[in-house]
Amino acid sequence: MERKAKFAGFWYPSDIKELDAIINFESNKDGAGLRYAVLPHAGLYYSGNLINEFFSRLDKDVDHVLILSPSHYHYLTPGVFTTSLFTSSATPYGSIETKPFDLKPNEINDRAINDEHAVEMFLPFIKKHGGLSVSYALISHVRDYGEIDFLAARLFEYLDDRTAVVASSDFTHYGKRFSYEPYGPYAVGKVVEQDLICAGLLAQGRSEEAFSRYHESTICGLVPALILSRFASLKKAVGMVGPHCTSLDKGGEEDDFVSYCDVFWRK
């Protein structure tokens, strides 16, 4: 079973030469040894540079990537990972070996993963890097922080040290379009300030505080990011806030925008 490249030609180029202009990292640049990251999943015109930063510095010992993602199109059972039975994933560069993620508790929903742009945005990077396989796990909602702690502990028991983990998340979606204007109109400075605070809490492993402060925000992949932050703490990984930008950097009106930020951990 192959997951199709559903968003190629729409959210990112299907033409390889055009895609190469976006995906232009040098593998293992600076020997930074990154293992885990919160990365944006907007169309690659917006998010490509931030995703490049992680795959440039991916630890040389990594041979597998787990993508933790929210679901934008399907309701998922809270507190449970939703996985798939795909054995390959298509990209414009060719197919990627796709492995099952069978950590219990889980539910199988191939359609939810096939329909999800928040997993697909990373696949061309994974294929172009070379030598990597991929697995998927969706989770959008938890009932309380205890479920974050439980799922992170299960990941800690399940994953080996050759697996990188990407938590797929844009940061604040702001404006009337998103029904979210707590700071009033034209508040990009305040939004960036708050998102960088949240990113800092994640990087420092202060996931419970981040949950308390931001669980009612419009950070769409907050739950995957919180699970990864707690997991990275259990791994004693060193966290750092990476680059930040907003959709306004590519044009648009200031009353509706999305904020993007990388968070990295190295072993």
VEXBADO-962418 format. One record per residue: residue number from 0; residue in three letters; x, y, z of N, C-alpha, C in turn. Coordinates in Angstrom, 1 decimal. Layout:
N
 num residuo    nxx    nyy    nzz   caxx   cayy   cazz    cxx    cyy    czz
 NUM     ALA      X      Y      Z      X      Y      Z      X      Y      Z
...
! end
This chain:
267
 num residuo    nxx    nyy    nzz   caxx   cayy   cazz    cxx    cyy    czz
   0     MET    0.8   -1.2    0.0    0.0    0.0    0.0    0.9    1.2    0.0
   1     GLU    0.6    2.2   -0.9    1.4    3.4   -1.0    0.5    4.6   -0.7
   2     ARG    1.1    5.5    0.2    0.5    6.8    0.4    0.8    7.7   -0.8
   3     LYS   -0.2    8.3   -1.4    0.0    9.1   -2.6    0.5   10.5   -2.2
   4     ALA    1.2   11.1   -3.1    1.6   12.5   -2.9    0.5   13.4   -3.3
   5     LYS   -0.5   13.5   -2.4   -1.8   14.2   -2.7   -1.6   15.7   -2.9
   6     PHE   -0.6   16.3   -2.3   -0.5   17.8   -2.3    0.6   18.3   -3.3
   7     ALA    1.3   17.3   -4.0    2.3   17.7   -5.0    1.6   18.5   -6.1
   8     GLY    2.2   19.6   -6.5    1.6   20.4   -7.5    0.6   21.5   -7.0
   9     PHE    0.3   21.4   -5.6   -0.6   22.4   -5.0    0.1   23.1   -3.8
  10     TRP    0.5   22.3   -2.8    1.2   22.9   -1.7    2.7   23.0   -1.9
  11     TYR    3.2   22.3   -2.9    4.6   22.4   -3.2    4.7   21.9   -4.7
  12     PRO    5.8   22.2   -5.3    6.0   21.8   -6.8    6.0   20.3   -7.0
  13     SER    5.4   19.9   -8.0    5.6   18.5   -8.4    6.8   18.3   -9.4
  14     ASP    7.2   19.4  -10.0    8.3   19.4  -10.9    9.6   19.4  -10.1
  15     ILE   10.5   18.4  -10.4   11.7   18.2   -9.6   12.6   19.4   -9.5
  16     LYS   12.8   20.1  -10.7   13.7   21.2  -10.7   13.1   22.4   -9.9
  17     GLU   11.8   22.6   -9.9   11.2   23.6   -9.1   11.3   23.2   -7.6
  18     LEU   11.1   21.9   -7.3   11.2   21.5   -5.9   12.6   21.6   -5.4
  19     ASP   13.6   21.4   -6.2   15.0   21.5   -5.8   15.4   22.9   -5.4
  20     ALA   14.6   23.9   -6.0   14.9   25.3   -5.6   14.5   25.6   -4.1
  21     ILE   13.6   24.8   -3.6   13.1   24.9   -2.2   13.8   24.0   -1.3
  22     ILE   14.0   22.7   -1.7   14.7   21.7   -0.9   16.2   21.7   -1.3
  23     ASN   17.0   22.5   -0.6   18.4   22.7   -1.0   19.3   22.7    0.1
  24     PHE   19.1   21.7    1.1   20.0   21.6    2.2   21.2   20.8    1.9
  25     GLU   22.2   21.0    2.7   23.4   20.2    2.7   23.3   19.3    3.9
  26     SER   23.4   18.0    3.6   23.2   17.0    4.7   24.3   17.1    5.8
  27     ASN   23.9   17.1    7.0   24.8   17.1    8.2   25.7   18.3    8.2
  28     LYS   25.2   19.4    7.7   25.9   20.7    7.8   26.3   21.0    9.3
  29     ASP   27.5   21.4    9.5   28.0   21.8   10.8   28.1   20.7   11.8
  30     GLY   27.7   19.5   11.4   27.8   18.3   12.4   26.9   18.5   13.6
  31     ALA   25.8   19.2   13.5   25.0   19.6   14.6   24.3   18.4   15.3
  32     GLY   24.1   17.3   14.6   23.5   16.1   15.3   22.1   16.3   15.8
  33     LEU   21.2   16.9   15.0   19.8   17.1   15.5   19.1   15.8   15.4
  34     ARG   18.2   15.5   16.4   17.5   14.3   16.4   16.0   14.5   16.4
  35     TYR   15.5   15.6   17.0   14.1   15.9   17.2   13.8   17.3   16.8
  36     ALA   12.6   17.6   16.3   12.2   19.0   15.9   10.7   19.2   15.9
  37     VAL   10.3   20.4   16.3    9.0   20.9   15.9    9.2   21.7   14.6
  38     LEU    8.5   21.3   13.5    8.6   22.0   12.3    7.3   22.4   11.7
  39     PRO    7.2   23.5   10.9    6.0   23.9   10.3    5.5   23.0    9.2
  40     HIS    4.2   23.0    8.9    3.7   22.2    7.8    2.9   23.0    6.8
  41     ALA    3.1   24.3    6.7    2.5   25.1    5.7    3.0   24.7    4.3
  42     GLY    2.4   25.2    3.3    2.9   25.0    1.9    4.4   25.4    1.9
  43     LEU    5.2   24.7    1.1    6.6   24.8    1.2    7.1   26.2    0.8
  44     TYR    6.3   27.0    0.1    6.7   28.3   -0.2    6.9   29.1    1.1
  45     TYR    6.1   28.8    2.1    6.2   29.4    3.4    7.2   28.7    4.4
  46     SER    7.1   27.4    4.4    7.8   26.6    5.4    9.1   26.0    5.0
  47     GLY    9.4   26.0    3.7   10.6   25.2    3.2   11.9   25.6    3.8
  48     ASN   12.1   26.8    4.0   13.4   27.2    4.6   13.6   26.7    6.0
  49     LEU   12.5   26.7    6.8   12.6   26.2    8.2   12.7   24.7    8.2
  50     ILE   12.1   24.0    7.3   12.3   22.5    7.3   13.7   22.2    6.8
  51     ASN   14.2   22.9    5.9   15.6   22.7    5.5   16.6   22.8    6.6
  52     GLU   16.3   23.7    7.6   17.3   23.8    8.7   17.4   22.5    9.5
  53     PHE   16.4   21.8    9.6   16.5   20.5   10.4   17.2   19.4    9.6
  54     PHE   16.8   19.3    8.3   17.4   18.2    7.6   18.8   18.5    7.2
  55     SER   19.2   19.7    7.2   20.6   20.1    7.0   21.5   19.5    8.1
  56     ARG   20.9   19.4    9.3   21.7   19.1   10.5   21.3   17.8   11.2
  57     LEU   20.6   17.0   10.4   20.1   15.7   11.0   21.3   14.8   11.4
  58     ASP   21.2   14.2   12.5   22.3   13.4   13.0   22.6   12.3   12.0
  59     LYS   23.8   12.0   11.8   24.3   11.1   10.7   23.9    9.6   11.1
  60     ASP   23.6    9.3   12.3   23.2    8.0   12.7   21.7    7.7   12.5
  61     VAL   20.9    8.7   12.2   19.5    8.5   12.0   19.2    7.8   10.7
  62     ASP   18.4    6.8   10.7   17.9    6.1    9.5   16.4    6.0    9.4
  63     HIS   15.7    6.6   10.3   14.2    6.5   10.3   13.7    7.8   10.9
  64     VAL   12.5    8.2   10.4   11.8    9.4   10.8   10.4    9.1   11.2
  65     LEU   10.0    9.4   12.4    8.6    9.3   12.9    8.0   10.7   12.8
  66     ILE    6.9   10.9   12.1    6.2   12.1   12.0    5.0   12.1   12.9
  67     LEU    5.0   12.9   13.9    3.8   13.1   14.8    3.1   14.3   14.3
  68     SER    1.8   14.2   14.0    1.0   15.2   13.3   -0.4   15.3   13.9
  69     PRO   -0.9   16.5   13.9   -2.4   16.7   14.1   -3.2   16.2   12.9
  70     SER   -4.5   16.1   13.0   -5.3   15.8   11.9   -6.2   17.1   11.6
  71     HIS   -6.1   17.6   10.4   -6.9   18.8   10.0   -8.3   18.4    9.4
  72     TYR   -8.5   17.1    9.0   -9.6   16.8    8.2  -10.5   15.7    8.8
  73     HIS  -10.0   15.0    9.8  -10.7   13.8   10.4  -10.7   13.9   11.9
  74     TYR  -11.8   13.6   12.5  -11.9   13.5   13.9  -11.1   12.3   14.4
  75     LEU  -10.3   12.4   15.4   -9.5   11.3   16.0   -9.9   11.1   17.5
  76     THR   -9.8    9.9   17.9  -10.1    9.6   19.3   -9.0   10.3   20.2
  77     PRO   -9.4   11.1   21.2   -8.4   11.8   22.0   -7.5   10.8   22.8
  78     GLY   -6.2   11.2   22.9   -5.3   10.4   23.7   -4.8    9.2   23.1
  79     VAL   -5.0    9.0   21.8   -4.6    7.7   21.1   -3.9    8.1   19.9
  80     PHE   -2.8    7.4   19.5   -2.1    7.6   18.3   -2.9    6.9   17.2
  81     THR   -3.1    7.7   16.0   -3.7    7.1   14.8   -2.6    6.8   13.8
  82     THR   -2.6    5.6   13.4   -1.5    5.1   12.5   -2.0    4.5   11.2
  83     SER   -1.1    4.0   10.4   -1.5    3.5    9.1   -0.8    2.2    8.8
  84     LEU   -1.3    1.5    7.7   -0.7    0.3    7.2    0.1    0.5    5.9
  85     PHE    0.4    1.8    5.6    1.2    2.0    4.3    2.6    1.4    4.4
  86     THR    3.0    0.9    3.3    4.4    0.3    3.2    5.3    1.2    2.3
  87     SER    4.8    2.2    1.7    5.6    3.1    0.9    4.8    4.4    0.8
  88     SER    5.6    5.5    0.6    5.0    6.9    0.4    5.6    7.5   -0.8
  89     ALA    4.7    8.0   -1.7    5.2    8.6   -2.9    5.6   10.1   -2.7
  90     THR    6.7   10.5   -3.4    7.1   11.9   -3.5    7.5   12.1   -4.9
  91     PRO    7.7   13.4   -5.4    8.2   13.7   -6.7    9.6   13.1   -7.0
  92     TYR   10.3   12.8   -5.9   11.7   12.2   -6.1   11.6   10.7   -6.1
  93     GLY   10.5   10.1   -5.8   10.4    8.6   -5.7    9.8    8.2   -4.4
  94     SER    9.7    6.9   -4.2    9.0    6.4   -3.0    9.9    6.3   -1.8
  95     ILE    9.3    6.3   -0.6   10.0    6.2    0.6    9.5    4.9    1.3
  96     GLU   10.4    4.1    1.8   10.0    2.9    2.6    9.2    3.5    3.8
  97     THR    8.0    2.9    4.1    7.2    3.3    5.1    6.9    2.2    6.1
  98     LYS    7.2    2.4    7.3    7.1    1.3    8.3    5.9    1.5    9.2
  99     PRO    5.3    0.4    9.7    4.2    0.6   10.6    4.7    1.2   12.0
 100     PHE    3.8    1.9   12.6    4.0    2.4   13.9    3.0    1.7   14.8
 101     ASP    3.4    0.7   15.5    2.4   -0.2   16.2    2.4    0.0   17.7
 102     LEU    2.9    1.1   18.2    2.8    1.4   19.6    1.4    1.4   20.1
 103     LYS    1.1    0.7   21.1   -0.3    0.7   21.6   -0.4    1.7   22.8
 104     PRO   -1.5    2.3   23.0   -2.8    2.2   22.2   -2.7    2.9   20.9
 105     ASN   -3.3    2.4   19.9   -3.4    3.1   18.6   -4.7    2.7   17.9
 106     GLU   -5.0    3.5   16.8   -6.1    3.1   15.9   -5.5    3.2   14.5
 107     ILE   -6.0    2.4   13.6   -5.6    2.4   12.2   -6.6    3.3   11.4
 108     ASN   -6.1    4.2   10.7   -6.9    5.1    9.8   -6.1    5.5    8.6
 109     ASP   -5.9    4.7    7.6   -5.1    5.1    6.4   -5.7    6.3    5.7
 110     ARG   -7.0    6.5    5.7   -7.5    7.7    5.0   -7.1    9.0    5.7
 111     ALA   -7.1    9.0    7.0   -6.8   10.2    7.7   -5.3   10.6    7.4
 112     ILE   -4.4    9.6    7.4   -3.0    9.9    7.1   -2.8   10.2    5.6
 113     ASN   -3.6    9.5    4.7   -3.5    9.9    3.3   -3.9   11.3    3.0
 114     ASP   -4.9   11.8    3.7   -5.5   13.1    3.5   -4.7   14.2    4.2
 115     GLU   -3.7   13.9    5.0   -3.1   14.9    5.9   -1.9   15.6    5.3
 116     HIS   -2.1   16.9    5.0   -0.9   17.7    4.5    0.2   17.9    5.5
 117     ALA   -0.2   17.8    6.8    0.8   18.0    7.8    1.8   16.9    8.0
 118     VAL    1.6   15.7    7.3    2.6   14.7    7.2    3.4   14.8    5.9
 119     GLU    2.6   15.2    4.8    3.2   15.2    3.5    4.3   16.2    3.3
 120     MET    4.2   17.4    3.9    5.2   18.4    3.7    6.7   18.0    3.9
 121     PHE    6.9   17.0    4.8    8.2   16.6    5.1    8.8   15.5    4.2
 122     LEU    7.9   14.8    3.4    8.3   13.7    2.7    9.3   13.9    1.6
 123     PRO    9.2   15.0    0.8   10.2   15.3   -0.2   11.6   15.5    0.5
 124     PHE   11.7   16.1    1.6   12.9   16.3    2.3   13.5   15.0    2.8
 125     ILE   12.7   14.1    3.3   13.1   12.8    3.7   13.7   12.0    2.6
 126     LYS   13.0   12.0    1.4   13.5   11.3    0.3   14.8   11.9   -0.3
 127     LYS   14.8   13.2   -0.4   16.0   13.8   -0.9   17.2   13.6    0.0
 128     HIS   17.0   13.6    1.3   18.1   13.3    2.2   18.8   12.0    1.9
 129     GLY   17.9   11.0    1.6   18.4    9.6    1.3   18.7    8.8    2.5
 130     GLY   18.4    7.5    2.4   18.8    6.5    3.5   17.8    6.5    4.6
 131     LEU   16.6    7.1    4.5   15.7    7.3    5.6   14.4    6.6    5.2
 132     SER   13.8    5.9    6.2   12.4    5.4    6.1   11.5    6.3    7.0
 133     VAL   10.2    6.1    6.9    9.3    7.0    7.6    8.2    6.2    8.3
 134     SER    7.6    6.7    9.4    6.4    6.2   10.0    5.5    7.4   10.4
 135     TYR    4.2    7.1   10.6    3.3    8.2   10.8    2.5    7.9   12.1
 136     ALA    2.2    9.0   12.9    1.3    8.9   14.0    0.6   10.2   14.1
 137     LEU   -0.8   10.2   14.1   -1.6   11.4   14.2   -2.1   11.5   15.6
 138     ILE   -2.2   12.7   16.2   -2.9   12.9   17.4   -3.2   14.4   17.5
 139     SER   -4.5   14.7   17.7   -4.9   16.1   17.7   -5.3   16.6   19.1
 140     HIS   -5.8   15.7   19.9   -6.4   16.1   21.2   -6.1   15.2   22.3
 141     VAL   -5.9   15.8   23.5   -5.8   15.0   24.7   -6.8   15.6   25.7
 142     ARG   -7.1   14.8   26.7   -8.1   15.3   27.7   -7.4   16.1   28.9
 143     ASP   -6.1   15.8   29.1   -5.4   16.5   30.2   -3.9   16.3   29.9
 144     TYR   -3.1   16.9   30.7   -1.6   16.8   30.6   -1.1   15.4   30.9
 145     GLY   -1.8   14.7   31.7   -1.4   13.3   32.1   -1.3   12.4   30.8
 146     GLU   -2.2   12.7   29.8   -2.1   11.9   28.6   -0.8   12.2   27.8
 147     ILE   -0.4   13.5   27.8    0.9   13.9   27.2    2.0   13.1   27.9
 148     ASP    2.0   13.1   29.2    3.1   12.5   29.9    3.1   10.9   29.6
 149     PHE    1.9   10.3   29.6    1.8    8.9   29.3    2.3    8.6   27.9
 150     LEU    1.9    9.3   26.9    2.3    9.0   25.5    3.8    9.2   25.3
 151     ALA    4.3   10.3   25.9    5.7   10.5   25.8    6.5    9.4   26.4
 152     ALA    6.1    8.9   27.6    6.8    7.8   28.2    6.7    6.5   27.3
 153     ARG    5.6    6.3   26.7    5.4    5.1   25.8    6.4    5.3   24.6
 154     LEU    6.5    6.5   24.1    7.5    6.7   23.0    8.9    6.4   23.4
 155     PHE    9.2    6.8   24.6   10.5    6.6   25.2   10.9    5.1   25.3
 156     GLU    9.9    4.3   25.6   10.1    2.9   25.7   10.2    2.2   24.3
 157     TYR    9.5    2.8   23.3    9.3    2.2   22.0   10.4    2.5   21.0
 158     LEU   10.8    3.8   21.0   11.7    4.2   19.9   13.2    3.9   20.2
 159     ASP   13.9    3.6   19.1   15.4    3.4   19.3   16.1    4.7   19.0
 160     ASP   17.4    4.6   19.1   18.2    5.8   19.0   18.6    6.2   17.6
 161     ARG   18.1    5.4   16.6   18.3    5.7   15.2   17.1    6.4   14.6
 162     THR   16.1    6.7   15.4   14.8    7.3   14.9   14.8    8.8   15.3
 163     ALA   14.6    9.6   14.3   14.4   11.0   14.5   12.9   11.2   14.6
 164     VAL   12.4   12.2   15.4   11.0   12.5   15.5   10.8   14.0   15.1
 165     VAL    9.8   14.1   14.2    9.3   15.5   13.8    7.9   15.7   14.4
 166     ALA    7.7   16.7   15.2    6.3   17.1   15.5    5.9   18.2   14.6
 167     SER    4.8   17.9   13.8    4.4   18.8   12.8    3.4   19.9   13.3
 168     SER    3.8   21.1   13.3    3.0   22.2   13.9    3.4   23.5   13.3
 169     ASP    2.4   24.3   12.8    2.5   25.7   12.7    2.2   26.3   14.1
 170     PHE    2.6   27.5   14.2    2.3   28.2   15.5    1.0   29.0   15.3
 171     THR    0.9   30.2   16.0   -0.4   30.9   16.1   -1.0   31.2   14.7
 172     HIS   -2.2   30.9   14.5   -3.0   31.4   13.4   -3.9   32.6   13.9
 173     TYR   -3.6   33.8   13.4   -4.2   35.0   14.0   -5.0   35.8   13.0
 174     GLY   -6.2   36.3   13.5   -7.0   37.2   12.8   -8.5   36.7   12.6
 175     LYS   -9.3   37.5   12.0  -10.7   37.1   11.9  -10.9   35.8   11.1
 176     ARG  -10.1   35.6   10.1  -10.2   34.3    9.4  -10.1   33.1   10.3
 177     PHE   -9.3   33.2   11.4   -9.1   32.1   12.3   -9.9   32.2   13.6
 178     SER  -10.8   33.3   13.7  -11.6   33.6   14.9  -10.7   33.6   16.1
 179     TYR   -9.6   34.3   16.0   -8.6   34.4   17.1   -8.0   35.7   17.0
 180     GLU   -8.4   36.6   17.9   -7.8   38.0   18.0   -7.7   38.5   19.4
 181     PRO   -7.1   37.7   20.3   -7.0   38.1   21.7   -6.2   39.4   22.0
 182     TYR   -5.4   39.8   21.0   -4.6   41.0   21.2   -5.1   42.2   20.3
 183     GLY   -6.3   42.0   19.7   -6.8   43.1   18.8   -6.1   43.0   17.5
 184     PRO   -6.5   43.9   16.6   -6.0   43.8   15.2   -4.5   44.2   15.1
 185     TYR   -3.9   43.8   14.1   -2.5   44.2   13.8   -1.5   43.9   14.9
 186     ALA   -1.5   42.7   15.4   -0.8   42.3   16.6    0.3   41.3   16.3
 187     VAL    1.0   41.5   15.2    2.0   40.5   14.8    3.1   40.5   15.8
 188     GLY    3.5   41.6   16.4    4.6   41.7   17.4    4.3   40.9   18.6
 189     LYS    3.1   41.0   19.1    2.6   40.3   20.3    2.6   38.8   20.0
 190     VAL    2.1   38.4   18.9    2.0   37.0   18.5    3.3   36.4   18.5
 191     VAL    4.3   37.1   17.8    5.7   36.5   17.7    6.2   36.4   19.1
 192     GLU    6.0   37.4   20.0    6.6   37.3   21.3    6.0   36.1   22.1
 193     GLN    4.7   35.9   22.0    4.1   34.7   22.7    4.6   33.4   22.1
 194     ASP    4.7   33.3   20.8    5.1   32.1   20.1    6.6   31.7   20.5
 195     LEU    7.4   32.7   20.6    8.8   32.5   21.0    8.9   32.0   22.5
 196     ILE    8.0   32.5   23.3    7.9   32.1   24.7    7.5   30.6   24.7
 197     CYS    6.5   30.2   23.9    6.0   28.9   23.9    7.1   28.0   23.3
 198     ALA    7.8   28.4   22.3    8.9   27.6   21.7   10.0   27.4   22.7
 199     GLY   10.3   28.4   23.5   11.3   28.3   24.6   10.9   27.3   25.6
 200     LEU    9.6   27.3   26.0    9.2   26.3   27.0    9.3   24.9   26.5
 201     LEU    9.0   24.7   25.2    9.1   23.4   24.6   10.6   23.0   24.6
 202     ALA   11.4   23.9   24.2   12.9   23.5   24.1   13.5   23.2   25.4
 203     GLN   13.0   23.8   26.5   13.5   23.6   27.8   12.8   22.4   28.5
 204     GLY   11.9   21.7   27.8   11.2   20.6   28.4   10.1   21.0   29.4
 205     ARG    9.7   22.2   29.4    8.7   22.7   30.3    7.3   22.5   29.7
 206     SER    7.0   21.3   29.3    5.8   20.9   28.5    4.5   21.1   29.3
 207     GLU    4.6   20.9   30.6    3.3   21.0   31.4    3.0   22.5   31.5
 208     GLU    4.0   23.4   31.6    3.7   24.8   31.6    3.2   25.3   30.3
 209     ALA    3.8   24.8   29.2    3.3   25.1   27.9    1.9   24.7   27.6
 210     PHE    1.6   23.5   28.1    0.2   23.0   28.0   -0.8   24.0   28.7
 211     SER   -0.4   24.3   29.9   -1.3   25.2   30.7   -1.5   26.6   30.1
 212     ARG   -0.4   27.1   29.5   -0.5   28.5   29.0   -1.1   28.5   27.6
 213     TYR   -0.9   27.5   26.8   -1.2   27.6   25.3   -2.3   26.6   24.8
 214     HIS   -2.9   25.8   25.7   -3.8   24.8   25.2   -5.1   25.3   24.6
 215     GLU   -5.4   26.6   24.8   -6.5   27.2   24.1   -6.1   28.1   23.0
 216     SER   -4.8   28.0   22.5   -4.3   28.8   21.4   -4.7   28.2   20.1
 217     THR   -4.3   28.8   19.0   -4.5   28.2   17.7   -3.2   27.6   17.1
 218     ILE   -2.3   27.2   18.0   -1.1   26.4   17.6   -1.6   25.0   17.2
 219     CYS   -1.7   24.7   15.9   -2.5   23.6   15.4   -1.9   22.2   15.8
 220     GLY   -0.5   22.1   16.0    0.1   20.9   16.3    0.6   20.9   17.7
 221     LEU    0.0   21.6   18.6    0.5   21.8   20.0    0.6   20.4   20.7
 222     VAL   -0.4   19.5   20.5   -0.3   18.2   21.2    0.9   17.4   20.8
 223     PRO    1.2   17.2   19.4    2.4   16.6   19.0    3.7   17.3   19.6
 224     ALA    3.7   18.6   19.6    4.8   19.3   20.1    5.1   19.1   21.6
 225     LEU    4.0   19.1   22.3    4.1   18.8   23.8    4.6   17.4   24.0
 226     ILE    4.1   16.4   23.3    4.6   15.1   23.5    6.1   15.0   23.2
 227     LEU    6.5   15.6   22.1    7.9   15.6   21.7    8.7   16.3   22.7
 228     SER    8.3   17.4   23.3    9.1   18.1   24.3    9.3   17.2   25.5
 229     ARG    8.2   16.6   25.9    8.3   15.7   27.1    9.2   14.5   26.8
 230     PHE    9.1   13.9   25.6    9.9   12.8   25.2   11.4   13.2   25.1
 231     ALA   11.7   14.4   24.6   13.1   14.8   24.5   13.7   15.0   25.9
 232     SER   12.8   15.5   26.8   13.3   15.6   28.2   13.7   14.2   28.8
 233     LEU   12.9   13.2   28.5   13.2   11.9   29.0   14.5   11.4   28.4
 234     LYS   14.7   11.8   27.1   15.9   11.4   26.4   17.2   12.2   26.8
 235     LYS   16.9   13.2   27.7   18.0   14.2   28.1   18.6   14.9   26.9
 236     ALA   17.8   15.1   25.9   18.3   15.8   24.7   18.3   17.3   25.0
 237     VAL   19.2   18.0   24.3   19.4   19.5   24.5   18.6   20.2   23.5
 238     GLY   17.7   21.1   24.0   16.8   21.8   23.2   17.2   23.2   22.9
 239     MET   16.7   23.8   21.7   17.0   25.1   21.4   15.9   25.6   20.4
 240     VAL   15.6   26.9   20.5   14.7   27.5   19.6   15.4   27.9   18.3
 241     GLY   14.8   27.5   17.2   15.4   27.7   15.9   14.8   29.0   15.2
 242     PRO   14.9   29.1   13.9   14.4   30.3   13.2   12.9   30.4   13.3
 243     HIS   12.4   31.7   13.1   11.0   32.0   13.2   10.7   32.9   12.0
 244     CYS    9.5   32.8   11.5    9.0   33.7   10.5    7.5   33.7   10.5
 245     THR    6.8   34.5    9.7    5.4   34.5    9.6    5.0   34.5    8.1
 246     SER    3.8   34.2    7.8    3.3   34.3    6.5    3.4   35.7    5.9
 247     LEU    3.4   36.7    6.7    3.6   38.1    6.2    4.9   38.3    5.6
 248     ASP    5.9   37.5    5.9    7.2   37.6    5.3    7.2   37.3    3.8
 249     LYS    6.1   36.6    3.4    5.9   36.3    1.9    4.8   37.2    1.3
 250     GLY    4.4   38.2    2.1    3.3   39.1    1.6    2.0   38.8    2.3
 251     GLY    1.0   39.5    2.0   -0.3   39.3    2.7   -0.7   40.5    3.6
 252     GLU   -1.9   40.4    4.1   -2.4   41.5    5.0   -2.2   41.1    6.4
 253     GLU   -1.8   42.2    7.2   -1.4   41.9    8.6   -2.5   41.5    9.5
 254     ASP   -3.8   41.7    9.1   -4.9   41.3   10.0   -5.2   39.8   10.0
 255     ASP   -4.6   39.0    9.1   -4.7   37.6    9.1   -3.4   37.0    8.7
 256     PHE   -2.8   36.2    9.6   -1.5   35.7    9.3   -1.2   34.4   10.2
 257     VAL   -0.2   33.7    9.8    0.2   32.5   10.5    1.7   32.6   10.9
 258     SER    2.0   32.2   12.1    3.4   32.2   12.6    4.0   30.8   12.6
 259     TYR    5.3   30.8   12.3    6.0   29.5   12.1    7.3   29.6   12.9
 260     CYS    7.7   28.5   13.6    8.9   28.5   14.4    9.4   27.1   14.5
 261     ASP   10.8   26.9   14.4   11.4   25.7   14.6   11.8   25.5   16.1
 262     VAL   11.7   24.3   16.6   12.4   24.0   17.9   13.2   22.7   17.6
 263     PHE   14.4   22.7   18.0   15.3   21.6   17.8   15.8   20.9   19.1
 264     TRP   16.2   19.7   19.0   16.9   19.0   20.1   18.0   18.1   19.5
 265     ARG   19.2   18.2   20.1   20.3   17.3   19.8   20.5   16.3   20.9
 266     LYS   21.2   15.2   20.6   21.4   14.2   21.6   22.5   14.6   22.6
! end
